[in-house]
Amino acid sequence: MKFALCLGGNIGDVRSRFDGVEKALAAFGVKEIRRSTVYVTAPVGCVPGTPDFQNQALTGECNAAPEELFALLQRPERQYGRPALHSSQESRTLDCDVILWGEECICSDILTVPHPRARMRQFVLEPLAEIAPEMKFPDGMTVAQAWAALQKDLA
């Protein structure tokens, strides 16, 4: 299944952590890995004084279940010092979010896909549109269309 991730962080050597995620995915058997440019973005919904984030989109293909991929992504988050319980309003060493899983909707105790706020986040759509504009949300809207709609809202 083709999937899309968004990686982010704003503490320490974030780019080397992004490299570590890609290596973990490759070791897991993920194929056709593509990475966007790293984007530096202002924090959204964070406490005042939070430093800018670095964000990158990543796509790949695998035969694993989405929950298995999600569990894999939690390992580097913990390895790089992100606590299991954390506030979404604070800085972080690494954040790995599953944005899309093919055109499927997933709603389980541990994973919701598409990511509930993906279409409202420039730091998700802009890098994802760079590498996978044709990927579709379950309702048929492409990433490129979602990015264009958000750009109109931001203008």
KEVO-155919 format. One line per field, with one value per residue (C-alpha): residue number from 1; x negated, z, y. Coordinates in steps of 0.1 Angstrom, whole numbers, plus 2048, in hexadecimal, padded with zeros to 3 digits. Layout:
<atoms>
nr [NUM  ...]
xx [X  ...]
zz [Z  ...]
yy [Y  ...]
</atoms>
This chain:
<atoms>
nr [1  2  3  4  5  6  7  8  9  10  11  12  13  14  15  16  17  18  19  20  21  22  23  24  25  26  27  28  29  30  31  32  33  34  35  36  37  38  39  40  41  42  43  44  45  46  47  48  49  50  51  52  53  54  55  56  57  58  59  60  61  62  63  64  65  66  67  68  69  70  71  72  73  74  75  76  77  78  79  80  81  82  83  84  85  86  87  88  89  90  91  92  93  94  95  96  97  98  99  100  101  102  103  104  105  106  107  108  109  110  111  112  113  114  115  116  117  118  119  120  121  122  123  124  125  126  127  128  129  130  131  132  133  134  135  136  137  138  139  140  141  142  143  144  145  146  147  148  149  150  151  152  153  154  155]
xx [800  7F3  7F2  7E9  7D8  7D0  7B0  7A9  794  784  76B  748  73C  75E  751  73C  75A  76E  751  755  77A  773  759  772  78C  774  769  78F  792  7A2  79C  79E  795  797  78F  798  782  780  796  791  7B3  7C0  7D0  7F6  809  7EA  7E1  7D2  7AD  7AC  791  799  79E  78D  7A6  7A2  7BB  7B2  7C4  7BE  7CE  7D0  7E5  7E8  807  80A  808  7E7  7D9  7E5  7D5  7B4  7B5  7B9  797  782  798  790  76B  767  776  79A  7AF  7CD  7E4  7DE  7F0  7F6  7EF  7CB  7A9  79F  780  794  7B8  7C3  7E7  7F8  80B  819  81C  826  849  854  865  857  865  857  84D  82A  82C  843  83C  83E  82F  84B  83A  826  83B  837  811  7FA  7DD  7EE  7FC  7E0  7C5  7DD  7E8  7C3  7BF  7E2  7FB  80F  816  83A  84D  86A  883  86F  85F  83A  81E  819  83D  83D  81D  82C  84B  837  822  842  84D  82B  82B]
zz [800  7F8  816  81F  83F  84D  862  879  895  8A4  8BD  8B5  894  884  861  86D  87F  85E  84F  86B  864  83F  849  861  846  82D  846  84C  827  81B  7F5  7DE  7FA  7F0  805  801  807  82C  833  850  85E  87B  897  895  8B6  8CC  8EB  8E5  8DE  8CE  8B4  88F  883  867  854  838  826  81D  808  804  7FD  814  81A  840  852  85A  87F  87A  867  883  89D  889  888  8AD  8B3  8A5  8B7  8D8  8CE  8C8  8E9  8E3  900  8FA  909  8FC  8F6  8D1  8DC  8E5  8D3  8C9  8BD  8A3  899  880  873  85B  844  829  825  800  7FE  81E  83D  85D  87F  89B  8BF  8B4  891  87D  858  846  861  86E  869  84A  833  84B  84D  835  844  839  817  809  80C  803  7E4  7DA  7D8  7D5  7C7  7B7  7D8  7E2  802  806  7F8  7D7  7DD  7D3  7E8  7CD  7CF  7F5  7F4  7DB  7F1  810  7FD  7F5  819  824  80B]
yy [800  823  83A  85D  869  88B  88E  8AC  8B8  8D7  8CB  8C0  8B1  8AB  8A4  887  879  87B  866  84E  84A  842  828  818  817  808  7ED  7E6  7DE  7FF  804  822  83B  85F  87D  8A2  8C0  8C9  8E6  8FE  90A  91E  90A  905  904  902  915  938  938  915  914  90E  8EA  8D7  8C2  8A9  892  86F  855  830  80F  7F1  7D1  7D7  7E1  806  7FF  7EC  80A  821  80C  80C  833  835  824  841  85A  849  843  868  871  878  86D  855  86E  892  8B2  8BB  8DF  8DA  8D6  8B3  8A1  88D  889  86E  870  859  870  859  833  82F  83D  82B  839  82A  831  81B  820  829  837  84E  852  869  87E  893  8B5  8AD  8C3  8E1  8DF  8F0  8DD  8BD  8C5  8DA  8C0  8A4  8B6  8B9  893  884  89D  881  86E  86F  873  85A  873  875  897  896  8A4  8BF  8C9  8CA  8DF  8F7  8FB  902  91C  92E  92D  93A  957]
</atoms>
